Amino acid sequence: MNTYQINERTNLLIKLHSIMICMNDENAYIEWIVTVPDEPTREDFEDIAQDDKFFNEVLEEFMRIFNEYKDAE
């Protein structure tokens, strides 16, 4: 995988993390940090981005959590 792809994946992960924070749902965030570190650094996201299996797991987890909590109030 080249540097451009890793950078693009890293930026996507950062955006997904921001969405989780903006959902303002503690339960959703707690589920999220089971997979993604709490208060992750860019390096944490880069590590995830470089691992195809882990990257796909994080994407699936994001979709699951988002779909579960998107309409919660």
C-alpha positions, 0 to 999 in steps of 0.5 A: 500500500502506498503513502497516498492510500494510507493518508486517504484511509487515515483521513477517513478514519479521523472523519469517522471518529469526528462523527462518533464524537459529534453524535454526542451519545456516550453509549455509541462512543463507548462501543466505538472505543472498544475498537478504536483507541480513546482519544486516538492520535494521528499515529493510531489512525495510521496504524489502523489504515495500514492494516487491511483487516483492521481497517475493514473491521473499523469501517464495519464497526462504524456502520453498525454503531452509526446505524444503531444510534443515528436516530437515538435522542 
